[in-house]
């Protein structure tokens, strides 16, 4: 009973709902014009309206939860587009977590579920008929749509295969022409059955094909419709019509399926027991041609509105959804096609290849905030790629994918957060480079494309001892730290390309960290570098390690000479090579002369490694990056440190401060 109740709730939304995103696309009576050109789908039909937009233009949740909705319009070009297909890899049970909640005032519970549907709409049909009083009824408007797909059954952990036919509500006549009393709703749901309902277990590939037999059939029905009487007065009432319909055929290709037989659920292998083709009555379809036929695909998690949330209160609805812990991970949708087909004697489709189109021709746009016209909810996280992979993770869910990092790996540790403030970590992984152009897609599994943050960390090993320039292309807030120094800081006022410099030594491992924040817009992140000896290029994985290292100490020093009276004075030249191969100090002086007006007693240099007496220093360089060579400490003047000698006098270096 609970599952029946679930489908009553679910399919009410799949039919002719008057609310939000589940309203059947209506055809305009005259061409429509947008003040702003819409590039998200072909300029036909009626543009989609997303009713629950946030201030930034995003679509937080639709009427029934987080959703990615694709809508497009196609021209039949003389042959009805009556065939559609898609494939999907059903997520494993461990990748689905759904939690029941109270949805009505009597304490009834409902469990949400992942779903994926393809809709095929029919042009409106205008019929003539008879009113219940026997008078003529003209211009009777019949609307029709249908959909097929997959809906998760949480109690059985399998997927149902509902097929829905939506048209005017109706009553049937028996063979003798007598009106039967049962009234049927506008949306009729059928489930494939072989002596019991057929379902598809999780964790396998499924291909669904749905097509309409071009042969139109008819039957008498009493329908609720809008019409005109003989005087031209518009009315809405019950009228008797000869209702056209076509058989819809569902072909399911899956390795394994189950049947809920009277004795219990049994599992079958399609290779041994092939699935038949399932047929359904699609009311209101009469093989008409349309120059503006709408198609709609929807994916996400389906919820029914709880009684605790006032109807139409989007603020309360969004808060309710933000507190949910449900998720579905690593689902995909691929091999989508639409075309025209006939049906052979075995019931198989014979597809006219010349009529087939794919998403590449549908101009769907990016399934992210950038495609608001197609209504993607904020917790829906599609990833770019040849197959449309996505995850739907509600904000309160604790979903995390970790990784192990070792010294032998090449690349950086990457941490992906589902919020822009480095909270809600969803993914840890090894990124070989920082060279991404995500557009409006999610940057990683389980991450919403709307707002997120990323932290890359580890170490780099340069090849040359010289000054390096780092370049970051992205246009989002970011900071780059190398060896503990903030090399680039574009957090509050990001540039399209930001740069910064730092001097590094060949073969030394330096810690690196890049903090990235994506608030809104098409996203990219590219980290490059250059130096005097290497041209600008994306940093390669070979220079990266995901294991952090300690900051290499770098100090600001003053260098000078002492007279016999211990007066510190300026030095107008420096030692270019102080220590020979045999570590014997000598008096080799450089010819580089410092400016006469320089404040030599505060001249700053960089010095690395430890600072003990008699320690060999091999990381001494000028502030502008010129490498000085090696130096040997002497301490013949009151215990102070000195570097090299000239005429027996030490040149002293005083540590001023950490750099």
Secondary structure as GFF3:
##gff-version 3
##sequence-region A 1 659
A	DSSP	alpha_helix	2	14	.	.	.	ID=ss1
A	DSSP	three_ten_helix	20	22	.	.	.	ID=ss2
A	DSSP	beta_strand	67	74	.	.	.	ID=ss3
A	DSSP	beta_strand	83	89	.	.	.	ID=ss4
A	DSSP	three_ten_helix	93	95	.	.	.	ID=ss5
A	DSSP	beta_strand	96	97	.	.	.	ID=ss6
A	DSSP	beta_strand	100	102	.	.	.	ID=ss7
A	DSSP	beta_strand	109	111	.	.	.	ID=ss8
A	DSSP	beta_strand	113	131	.	.	.	ID=ss9
A	DSSP	beta_strand	136	153	.	.	.	ID=ss10
A	DSSP	beta_strand	158	160	.	.	.	ID=ss11
A	DSSP	beta_strand	162	166	.	.	.	ID=ss12
A	DSSP	beta_strand	170	172	.	.	.	ID=ss13
A	DSSP	beta_strand	187	191	.	.	.	ID=ss14
A	DSSP	beta_strand	198	201	.	.	.	ID=ss15
A	DSSP	beta_strand	205	212	.	.	.	ID=ss16
A	DSSP	beta_strand	217	228	.	.	.	ID=ss17
A	DSSP	beta_strand	234	254	.	.	.	ID=ss18
A	DSSP	beta_strand	256	261	.	.	.	ID=ss19
A	DSSP	beta_strand	264	269	.	.	.	ID=ss20
A	DSSP	beta_strand	278	283	.	.	.	ID=ss21
A	DSSP	beta_strand	293	302	.	.	.	ID=ss22
A	DSSP	alpha_helix	314	322	.	.	.	ID=ss23
A	DSSP	beta_strand	327	343	.	.	.	ID=ss24
A	DSSP	beta_strand	349	357	.	.	.	ID=ss25
A	DSSP	alpha_helix	359	362	.	.	.	ID=ss26
A	DSSP	three_ten_helix	369	374	.	.	.	ID=ss27
A	DSSP	beta_strand	380	383	.	.	.	ID=ss28
A	DSSP	beta_strand	388	393	.	.	.	ID=ss29
A	DSSP	beta_strand	412	417	.	.	.	ID=ss30
A	DSSP	beta_strand	425	431	.	.	.	ID=ss31
A	DSSP	beta_strand	435	439	.	.	.	ID=ss32
A	DSSP	beta_strand	452	461	.	.	.	ID=ss33
A	DSSP	beta_strand	466	473	.	.	.	ID=ss34
A	DSSP	beta_strand	477	482	.	.	.	ID=ss35
A	DSSP	beta_strand	485	489	.	.	.	ID=ss36
A	DSSP	beta_strand	497	504	.	.	.	ID=ss37
A	DSSP	beta_strand	509	518	.	.	.	ID=ss38
A	DSSP	beta_strand	523	531	.	.	.	ID=ss39
A	DSSP	beta_strand	534	538	.	.	.	ID=ss40
A	DSSP	three_ten_helix	541	543	.	.	.	ID=ss41
A	DSSP	beta_strand	544	545	.	.	.	ID=ss42
A	DSSP	beta_strand	554	562	.	.	.	ID=ss43
A	DSSP	beta_strand	568	569	.	.	.	ID=ss44
A	DSSP	three_ten_helix	600	602	.	.	.	ID=ss45
A	DSSP	beta_strand	604	608	.	.	.	ID=ss46
A	DSSP	beta_strand	616	622	.	.	.	ID=ss47
A	DSSP	beta_strand	627	634	.	.	.	ID=ss48
A	DSSP	beta_strand	642	646	.	.	.	ID=ss49
A	DSSP	beta_strand	649	658	.	.	.	ID=ss50
###
